[in-house]
Amino acid sequence: MNEFPAGDTVAAEGSPRRVALVTGMSGAGMSSALGVLEDLGYEAVDNLPLSLVPALLAQDDLSSRPIAVGIDCRTRGFTADRLLSELGELKSDAALSVGLLFLDCDDEVLQRRYTETRRRHPLAVDRPVADGIAADRNVVGPLRDQADLLIDSTALSIHDLRRQLEGHFAVGGAPGPFVQVTSFSFSRGLPRESDLVFDVRFLDNPYWNPDLRPLTGLDEAVQQAVAADRDFAEFFDRMTGLLSPLLPRYNHEGKSYLTIAIGCTGGRHRSVFVATRLGRWLEDQGYRVGLMHRDLPATS
């Protein structure tokens, strides 16, 4: 997958205009993403027929603003082949900096979202929601592999989604990439968007201490216990020593967003503490940082 084209929200004189084509699974957060992009200064248009995209981009009164266009299974005349063809033509225009954003989500979570909101899936009509989701994935599936940026909203709150989009799209000339640090449980799988993964299961596990088991890595007692592991200090120094030369290289290559995932067995103690400590270190280095604990209950 390619990196989404970088750029500011206000185009400098003579610089390519930034265009984001937003697609993906219905219910995965496309409408929310367009709303965030609009807040960031984009001209956002949803469900625009593909044949009208060139005319929209040709409007002189919008020429100085970046634009985001939502195109999915609801769009008249939509097919993956047509969108990819249009994307290729737009990318051949030197006056434009075009990228394809794909919003994805697990089928089970999509079904739950539709059930909880009592919304009808646009492809389900009078059939079960699961049938609509399956048909949608079959239609948009080819676009997923061609996307410049993939965001999986399965475990994201609307606030997490906003932070990810801000990291990718509101770069505004800030130094270095936006770094998202995520703790997670290996038993629930790797975060799909991870660029770098660190396994901290070798550290002493507070879970086996009855007094620490109900706590999390956000609690001081757990933090002290993990930090007291004889190998923690050296590990953390080596991890940050690895990242120190890598992050400037990512920036040099134009990568505007980087996800670092820290995993342990349950995603509650060691990974949460190490991710929090790493996030603080990155902020001290001057990076913009987002912190998310994927498998930590919201009530913790």
Residue pairs with C-beta under 8 A, 6 or more apart in sequence:
1 145
1 147
1 148
1 149
1 150
2 99
2 148
3 148
3 149
3 253
3 254
3 255
3 256
4 20
4 99
4 101
4 148
4 149
4 168
4 169
4 256
4 257
5 16
5 18
5 97
5 98
5 99
5 148
6 171
6 254
6 256
7 15
7 16
7 18
7 66
7 97
7 171
8 18
8 171
8 172
8 173
9 18
9 40
9 41
9 42
9 65
9 66
9 169
9 170
9 172
10 41
10 64
10 65
11 17
11 18
11 63
11 64
11 65
11 66
16 94
16 95
16 96
16 97
17 57
17 63
17 66
17 67
17 95
17 96
17 97
18 66
18 67
18 96
18 97
19 57
19 66
19 67
19 68
19 69
19 90
19 96
19 97
19 98
19 99
20 37
20 42
20 66
20 67
20 68
20 69
20 98
20 99
20 101
20 169
21 68
21 69
21 71
21 83
21 87
21 90
21 98
21 99
21 100
21 101
22 30
22 33
22 34
22 37
22 68
22 69
22 70
22 71
22 101
22 103
23 30
23 70
23 71
23 72
23 83
23 100
23 101
23 102
23 103
23 140
23 143
23 147
24 30
24 72
24 101
24 102
24 103
24 104
24 140
24 143
24 144
25 103
25 104
25 105
25 110
25 133
25 136
25 137
25 140
26 72
26 73
26 74
26 110
26 121
26 122
26 123
26 132
26 133
26 136
27 105
27 110
27 113
27 114
27 119
27 121
27 133
28 103
28 104
28 105
28 110
28 153
29 103
29 105
29 151
29 153
29 156
29 158
29 161
30 46
30 70
30 72
30 103
31 46
31 70
32 158
32 161
33 68
33 101
33 103
33 151
33 161
33 165
34 44
34 46
34 68
34 70
35 44
36 161
36 162
36 165
36 166
37 44
37 68
37 165
37 169
38 44
38 68
40 165
40 166
40 169
40 170
41 65
41 66
42 65
42 66
42 67
42 68
42 169
43 62
43 65
43 66
43 67
43 68
44 67
44 68
44 69
44 70
45 56
45 67
45 68
45 69
45 70
46 69
46 70
47 70
47 71
47 72
47 74
47 75
48 56
48 69
48 70
48 71
48 75
49 75
49 76
49 77
50 71
50 75
50 77
50 78
50 82
50 83
50 86
51 77
53 69
53 71
53 86
53 90
54 90
56 62
56 67
56 69
57 67
57 90
57 96
71 78
71 83
72 78
72 140
73 122
73 123
73 136
73 139
73 140
74 122
78 139
79 139
80 139
80 140
80 141
80 142
80 143
81 142
83 100
83 143
84 142
84 143
84 146
87 98
87 100
87 146
90 96
90 98
91 98
99 148
99 149
100 143
100 146
100 147
100 148
100 149
101 147
101 148
101 149
101 151
102 140
102 143
102 144
102 147
102 149
102 150
102 151
103 151
103 153
104 144
104 150
104 151
104 152
104 153
104 154
104 192
105 113
105 152
105 153
105 154
106 154
107 130
107 133
107 134
107 137
109 154
110 129
110 133
111 129
111 130
111 133
114 120
114 121
114 129
114 133
115 129
121 129
121 132
121 133
121 136
122 132
122 136
123 131
123 132
123 135
123 136
123 139
124 131
124 132
124 133
124 135
125 132
144 150
149 168
150 192
150 193
151 161
151 164
151 165
151 193
152 191
152 192
152 193
153 161
155 191
155 294
155 295
156 164
156 292
160 290
160 292
163 180
163 290
163 292
164 180
164 193
164 257
164 290
166 178
167 177
167 178
167 180
167 256
167 257
167 288
167 290
168 178
168 256
168 257
171 178
171 256
174 288
175 251
175 286
176 247
176 248
176 251
176 286
176 287
176 288
177 247
177 250
177 251
177 255
177 256
177 257
177 258
177 287
178 256
178 257
178 258
178 287
178 288
178 289
178 290
179 247
179 258
179 259
179 260
179 282
179 287
179 288
179 289
179 290
180 193
180 257
180 258
180 259
180 260
180 289
180 290
180 291
180 292
181 259
181 260
181 261
181 262
181 275
181 278
181 279
181 282
181 289
181 290
181 291
181 292
182 191
182 194
182 259
182 260
182 261
182 262
182 275
182 291
182 292
182 293
182 294
183 217
183 261
183 262
183 263
183 264
183 267
183 271
183 272
183 274
183 275
183 276
183 292
183 293
183 294
183 295
183 296
184 190
184 191
184 261
184 262
184 263
184 267
184 271
184 294
184 295
185 263
185 264
185 265
185 266
185 267
185 268
185 271
185 294
185 295
186 199
186 201
186 263
186 264
186 265
186 267
187 265
187 266
187 267
188 267
188 294
188 295
190 197
190 261
190 263
191 259
191 261
191 294
193 259
194 259
194 260
194 261
195 258
195 259
195 260
196 243
196 246
196 258
196 259
196 260
196 261
197 260
197 261
197 262
197 263
198 239
198 260
198 261
198 262
198 263
198 274
199 263
199 264
200 235
200 262
200 263
200 264
200 270
200 271
200 274
201 263
201 264
201 265
201 270
202 231
202 235
203 226
203 229
203 231
203 232
203 235
203 264
203 270
203 274
204 225
204 226
204 228
204 229
205 264
205 265
205 269
205 270
206 212
206 213
206 215
206 222
206 225
206 226
206 269
206 270
207 213
207 265
207 266
207 268
207 269
209 225
211 221
212 221
212 222
212 225
212 269
215 221
215 222
215 269
216 222
216 268
216 269
216 272
216 296
216 300
217 223
217 226
217 268
217 269
217 270
217 271
217 272
217 273
217 274
217 275
217 276
217 293
217 296
218 272
218 273
218 276
218 293
218 296
218 300
222 269
222 272
222 273
223 273
223 276
226 232
226 269
226 270
226 273
226 274
227 233
227 273
236 274
236 277
236 278
239 278
240 278
240 281
243 260
243 282
244 285
247 258
247 285
247 287
250 258
260 278
262 271
262 274
262 275
262 278
263 271
264 270
264 271
266 295
267 293
267 294
267 295
267 296
268 295
268 296
268 300
271 293
272 293
272 296
275 291
275 293
276 291
279 289
279 291
282 289
283 289
293 300
